[in-house]
Amino acid sequence: MVNKVEICGVNTSKLPVLSNEKKKELLIKIGEGDQDARQEFVNGNLRLVLSVIQRFTNRGENIDDLFQIGCIGLIKAMDNFDLKHEVTFSTYAVPMIIGEIRRYLRDNNSIRVSRSLKDTAYKALQAKEKLMAANNKEPTIMEIAKELRMPKEEVVFALDAIQDPISLFEPVYHDDGDALFVMDQLGDTKNTDERWISDLTIKEAMNKLNDRERMILQKRFFDGRTQIEVADEIGISQAQVSRLEKSALLHMRKFV
């Protein structure tokens, strides 16, 4: 869907690009009430909307809907932009377009948050700002709960309820090189280098065993069988399985 050429009847492959000088010229005319300049300016910035909605296409939302909402943000940015700002229009417009899309996604979220829960969350945010202003530091959940005179569990639950989910591929930092994504900041306590090296060492050690020893260890420690179950499967006594198991582990220990 994100690669479709026509969105809302607009051929995205033929969208115009305006120079900064042209944008400034049109903004001056828009301020004078020129409706043609207004339309030209919007058309000349639709590529900006298109680039912003790329960040939200993993939400399962219709791309045409996102594009229309993004256009609303664009128009709001156009109406509120002041040429006295020492920033380019795109720098000013992108946060407004993103904000408009996030509001749409929040209001149309399939997971509905009750009004009372939202009220609690907003009160918690206000209390947080108040405490930060008073103490010049980030307040703890306990401090916010105390300020609101309610259990800390309610505060945590309410604040979590209004958080927007984000993609693991959401960029959190970008310079002239590669972007840094959310997933790059997540730790993996299971598939660590130490775990990988340990697994590799065990595999190499098992390759030093004979076929019967390797089979017994496989069934005992990887398949979760008891010594009696292994004995029944391969047709030997439980005592023999125990001896072979101890011998195999001793060989592996020497290798490791």
C-alpha positions in Angstrom: 0.0 0.0 0.0 2.8 2.4 0.9 4.3 2.1 -2.6 1.0 2.8 -4.5 1.4 5.6 -7.0 -2.1 7.1 -6.7 -3.3 8.2 -3.3 -6.7 9.9 -2.9 -6.8 10.5 -6.6 -3.3 12.2 -6.5 -0.6 10.8 -8.8 2.3 10.9 -6.3 4.9 10.3 -9.0 4.1 13.7 -10.5 3.9 15.9 -7.4 5.7 19.2 -7.9 8.6 20.4 -5.7 8.7 24.1 -4.7 11.9 26.0 -4.0 12.2 27.9 -0.7 12.1 31.1 -2.7 8.8 30.0 -4.4 7.3 29.0 -1.1 8.1 32.4 0.4 6.5 34.1 -2.6 3.4 32.0 -2.3 3.1 32.5 1.4 3.1 36.3 0.9 0.3 36.0 -1.6 -1.6 33.6 0.7 -1.4 36.3 3.4 -3.0 38.7 1.0 -5.9 36.3 0.4 -4.8 34.7 -2.9 -6.7 31.4 -3.2 -4.8 30.2 -6.3 -1.5 30.7 -4.4 -3.0 28.7 -1.5 -3.8 25.8 -3.8 -0.4 25.9 -5.5 1.3 25.9 -2.1 -0.6 22.9 -0.9 0.1 20.9 -4.1 3.8 21.9 -3.9 4.1 20.4 -0.3 2.2 17.1 -0.8 5.5 15.3 -1.1 6.2 16.4 2.5 2.9 14.8 3.7 3.9 11.7 1.7 7.3 11.4 3.4 5.7 11.8 6.9 3.1 9.1 6.5 5.7 6.6 5.7 6.4 6.5 9.4 2.9 5.3 10.2 2.2 2.7 7.5 3.0 -0.2 9.8 -0.2 0.6 11.9 -2.5 -1.2 9.4 -4.3 2.1 8.6 -5.5 2.9 5.1 -2.8 4.9 3.3 -5.4 7.2 1.8 -6.9 8.1 5.2 -3.4 8.9 6.5 -2.7 11.0 3.5 -5.9 13.0 4.0 -5.2 13.6 7.7 -1.6 14.6 6.9 -3.0 17.2 4.4 -5.1 18.6 7.2 -1.9 19.0 9.3 -0.2 20.6 6.3 -3.0 23.2 5.9 -2.9 24.0 9.6 0.8 24.5 9.3 0.4 26.8 6.3 -2.3 28.9 8.0 -0.1 29.3 11.2 3.3 29.7 9.6 5.0 33.1 10.1 7.7 34.1 7.7 9.4 35.8 10.6 10.2 32.3 11.9 13.9 31.6 11.3 13.1 28.1 10.1 12.1 26.5 6.8 8.4 25.7 6.3 9.1 21.9 6.3 10.8 22.2 9.7 7.7 23.9 11.1 5.2 21.7 9.2 6.5 18.2 9.9 5.7 18.2 13.7 2.2 19.6 13.0 1.5 16.9 10.4 2.8 14.2 12.7 0.7 15.5 15.6 -2.4 15.5 13.4 -1.8 11.9 12.4 -1.1 10.8 16.0 -4.4 12.4 17.2 -6.2 10.6 14.4 -4.6 7.2 15.4 -5.3 7.8 19.1 -9.0 8.8 18.5 -9.5 5.9 16.2 -7.6 3.3 18.2 -9.5 0.0 18.4 -8.3 -0.1 22.1 -10.7 2.4 23.7 -9.6 4.2 26.8 -12.4 5.3 29.1 -13.0 9.0 29.8 -12.2 8.6 33.5 -8.9 6.9 32.7 -8.0 9.7 30.4 -8.9 12.3 33.0 -6.7 10.6 35.5 -3.8 10.5 33.0 -4.2 14.2 32.2 -4.3 15.1 35.9 -1.1 13.0 36.4 0.6 14.9 33.6 -0.4 18.2 35.1 0.9 17.1 38.5 4.1 16.0 36.9 4.6 19.5 35.3 3.8 21.2 38.6 6.3 19.1 40.6 9.0 19.5 37.9 8.6 23.3 38.1 8.7 23.2 41.9 11.7 20.8 42.3 13.6 21.2 39.0 13.7 17.4 38.6 11.6 14.6 37.2 9.1 13.4 39.8 8.7 9.8 40.6 5.4 7.9 40.2 5.1 7.9 44.0 5.4 11.7 44.2 2.8 12.1 41.5 0.4 9.7 43.2 0.9 11.5 46.5 0.2 14.8 44.8 -3.1 13.4 43.4 -3.9 11.5 46.6 -4.5 8.2 44.7 -2.8 4.8 44.5 0.4 4.7 42.4 -1.1 1.7 40.5 -3.9 3.9 39.2 -1.4 6.5 38.0 0.8 4.0 36.2 -2.2 2.3 34.6 -3.7 5.7 33.4 -0.4 7.0 32.0 0.3 3.7 30.2 -3.2 3.8 28.7 -2.6 7.0 26.8 0.8 6.0 25.4 0.9 5.6 21.6 2.5 2.3 20.4 5.5 2.8 18.1 7.2 0.7 15.6 10.5 -1.0 16.3 11.7 0.7 13.2 10.8 4.2 14.4 13.9 6.3 14.1 15.1 7.9 17.3 18.2 9.6 16.0 19.5 10.5 12.6 22.6 12.3 11.4 24.5 12.2 8.1 25.0 8.5 8.6 22.7 5.6 9.3 19.5 6.1 11.4 19.3 4.7 14.9 16.0 2.9 15.4 14.0 1.9 18.5 15.0 -1.8 18.0 18.7 -0.8 18.2 18.1 0.4 21.8 16.6 -2.9 23.0 18.7 -5.5 24.8 18.4 -9.2 24.2 19.2 -11.1 27.4 18.7 -14.5 25.7 20.6 -14.4 22.5 23.8 -12.8 23.9 27.3 -13.4 22.5 28.1 -15.4 25.7 25.1 -17.6 25.2 26.0 -18.1 21.5 29.6 -19.0 22.3 28.4 -21.4 25.1 26.0 -23.2 22.7 28.7 -23.4 20.1 31.2 -24.9 22.6 28.7 -27.5 23.7 28.0 -28.4 20.1 31.7 -28.9 19.4 32.1 -30.9 22.5 29.3 -33.3 21.6 30.9 -33.9 18.3 33.8 -35.4 20.1 31.6 -38.2 21.6 30.7 -41.5 19.9 27.3 -42.0 18.4 25.7 -43.7 21.5 27.0 -41.2 24.0 25.8 -38.3 21.8 22.4 -39.9 21.3 22.0 -40.4 25.1 22.9 -36.8 25.9 20.6 -35.6 23.2 17.6 -37.5 24.6 18.4 -36.7 28.2 19.2 -32.9 28.1 17.7 -31.7 24.8 14.6 -33.9 24.5 14.0 -34.0 28.3 13.8 -37.8 28.7 14.5 -39.7 31.9 17.2 -42.3 32.1 14.5 -45.0 32.3 12.8 -43.7 29.1 16.1 -43.6 27.3 16.9 -47.1 28.4 13.6 -48.4 27.1 14.0 -46.6 23.8 17.5 -48.0 23.0 17.1 -51.4 24.7 19.7 -51.2 27.5 19.4 -51.0 31.3 19.0 -47.8 33.2 22.3 -48.4 35.0 24.0 -48.6 31.6 22.4 -45.3 30.5 23.7 -43.7 33.7 27.2 -44.9 33.2 27.3 -43.8 29.6 25.9 -40.5 30.5 28.5 -39.8 33.2 31.3 -41.0 30.8 30.0 -38.7 28.1 29.8 -35.7 30.4 33.3 -36.3 31.7 34.6 -36.3 28.1 32.8 -33.1 27.3 34.0 -31.5 30.5 37.7 -32.2 29.5 37.1 -30.7 26.1 35.3 -27.5 27.3 
